[in-house]
Amino acid sequence: MAEIRIDPDAAKESVKKFFSRAGLIIPAILLIGGVMTSYYTVPADSEAVILRFGKYDRTAKPGLHFKMPFWFETKDIVPVTRTLKMEFGFGTDGATNEYQTRPAEHLAEQSMITGDENSALVEWVVQYRINDPEAYLFRVRDPEDTMRDASESVMREVVGDRTVDEVITIGRRSIESEALIKLQALIDSYGLGLQIDQLQLKNINPPGPVQSSFNEVNQAQQERAQQINVAKGKRNKVVPRTLGEADQKISAAEGQKIQRVNEATGDAERFLALFREYEKSPAITRQRLYLEKMKDVLPKLKSKIIMDGDSNKPLPILDLNNTLNGKGGAR
């Protein structure tokens, strides 16, 4: 074998060259690294929580910011305007939030006992946002898990205060409102840094063994409501028409009343006027009234006989109209 010999002087010279080059390269690397790590950009939908030596220092709004380089200050980007969602009792495919659903616990989450000791399967959704990044990151170890447990607890409490009919039919809106208020109060007391935007009930069903019976009852209630609506529609059609006819008849009666009263008043005034004239000249007024009445009565008679006061036989009357027309003579 060939013997390898190392020149001590050459080795020393190589080491000196290495350290001389390293003395230039390392500061350059540190300078470039310091510049690269001294600024950062916060997205429009987020805020940055800045830690100085591992302790909270400040919160940065969206935009370009600067910080101390390397590990002296670090940042955590938190989406504060993004709406997140949690589903209870069911799960939607393609969820982007890892805390959105717990597939293994769907049946346990939806099974609840109502206030009248019946069972119901309740599914609901909670939409929320991160409104306090510092509290969200540092006050509670697992804020999403804590909120899921809090939401389930609140929903069981609210459902447990109502009957099964209220839960399944008419009580949905009140359940949503009450559960949202109680859940937000509980989250605030825990300091999770979360804001509930909406709590919405999805499917609410009775347990499987009684599902068919419940559907029959629900169908009967819907038919009853439909019949009531039909009857109300007919009533709304008939009653206004009847009221209109009644108003019309009342108006006609009022008109007849006014007409009769006016006619009676006119006749009374005429009678009183005649009576006053009669008091002044009884004979003349009596004769005038007699003649006026005969003037109205005689033209309506077909056969007329005139008797003279001193004669026992009727006097003949020449009917000029019939004589001229060739239809008769004296009678």
ZITAMO-V364260 format. One record per backbone hydrogen bond with DSSP energy under -1.0 kcal/mol. CO is the residue of the C=O (numbers start at 1). NH is the residue of the N-H. E is the energy in kcal/mol with one decimal. If there is no record, write none. Layout:
co;nh;e
CO;NH;E
CO;NH;E
This chain:
co;nh;e
7;11;-2.2
8;12;-2.2
9;13;-2.0
10;14;-2.0
11;15;-2.3
12;16;-2.3
13;17;-1.9
14;18;-2.4
15;19;-2.4
16;20;-1.9
17;21;-2.2
18;22;-2.9
19;23;-2.0
21;24;-1.2
21;25;-2.4
22;26;-2.4
24;28;-1.3
25;29;-2.6
26;30;-2.7
27;31;-2.5
28;32;-2.6
29;33;-2.9
30;34;-2.5
31;35;-2.2
32;36;-2.6
33;37;-1.8
35;38;-1.0
38;67;-2.5
40;65;-2.9
42;63;-1.9
43;46;-1.5
45;80;-1.2
45;81;-1.8
47;78;-3.2
48;60;-3.4
49;76;-1.6
50;57;-2.9
50;58;-1.2
51;74;-2.5
52;55;-1.2
55;52;-3.0
58;50;-2.9
60;48;-2.5
63;42;-2.8
65;40;-2.3
69;72;-1.4
72;53;-2.0
74;51;-3.0
76;49;-2.7
78;47;-2.5
84;128;-2.2
86;126;-2.5
88;124;-1.4
97;100;-2.1
100;87;-4.0
102;105;-2.1
103;106;-1.1
105;109;-2.5
106;110;-2.1
107;111;-1.3
110;122;-2.8
112;120;-2.2
114;117;-1.6
118;114;-3.0
120;112;-2.3
121;205;-2.2
123;202;-3.4
124;88;-2.5
125;200;-2.6
126;86;-2.5
127;197;-2.5
127;198;-1.7
128;84;-3.1
129;195;-3.0
132;136;-2.7
133;137;-2.2
134;138;-2.2
135;139;-1.7
142;146;-2.3
143;147;-2.3
144;148;-2.4
145;149;-2.2
146;150;-2.3
147;151;-2.8
148;152;-2.3
149;153;-2.1
150;154;-2.6
151;155;-2.5
152;156;-2.1
153;157;-1.8
154;158;-2.6
155;159;-2.7
156;160;-2.0
158;161;-1.1
159;162;-1.7
162;115;-3.7
163;167;-2.1
164;168;-2.2
165;169;-2.3
166;171;-2.9
171;175;-2.1
172;176;-2.4
173;177;-2.4
174;178;-2.5
175;179;-2.6
176;180;-2.2
177;181;-2.0
178;182;-2.3
179;183;-2.6
180;184;-2.4
181;185;-2.0
182;186;-2.1
183;187;-2.5
184;188;-2.4
185;189;-1.9
186;190;-1.5
187;191;-1.2
187;192;-1.6
193;131;-1.5
193;132;-1.7
195;129;-2.3
198;127;-2.9
200;125;-2.7
203;123;-1.7
205;121;-3.6
207;210;-1.2
208;211;-1.6
210;214;-2.3
211;215;-2.3
212;216;-2.0
213;217;-2.2
214;218;-2.7
215;219;-2.5
216;220;-2.4
217;221;-2.3
218;222;-2.1
219;223;-2.5
220;224;-2.5
221;225;-2.5
222;226;-2.3
223;227;-2.6
224;228;-2.3
225;229;-2.2
226;230;-2.3
227;231;-2.6
228;232;-2.6
229;233;-2.1
230;234;-2.3
231;235;-2.7
232;236;-2.8
233;237;-1.2
234;238;-2.9
235;239;-2.6
238;242;-2.8
239;243;-2.9
240;244;-2.2
241;245;-2.4
242;246;-2.7
243;247;-2.5
244;248;-2.3
245;249;-2.6
246;250;-2.6
247;251;-2.4
248;252;-2.4
249;253;-2.7
250;254;-2.5
251;255;-2.2
252;256;-2.7
253;257;-2.8
254;258;-2.4
255;259;-2.5
256;260;-3.1
257;261;-2.7
258;262;-2.4
259;263;-2.8
260;264;-3.1
261;265;-2.6
262;266;-2.6
263;267;-2.8
264;268;-2.5
265;269;-2.4
266;270;-2.5
267;271;-2.8
268;272;-2.6
269;273;-2.2
270;274;-2.6
271;275;-2.8
272;276;-2.2
273;277;-1.9
274;278;-2.7
275;279;-2.2
276;280;-1.2
277;281;-2.5
281;285;-2.3
282;286;-2.4
283;287;-2.5
284;288;-2.5
285;289;-2.3
286;290;-2.1
287;291;-2.5
288;292;-2.4
289;293;-2.0
290;294;-2.5
291;295;-2.2
292;296;-1.1
293;297;-2.0
294;298;-2.5
297;300;-1.4
298;301;-1.7
306;315;-2.2
317;331;-1.9
318;320;-1.4
319;323;-2.4
320;324;-2.4
321;325;-1.3
322;327;-3.2
323;326;-1.2
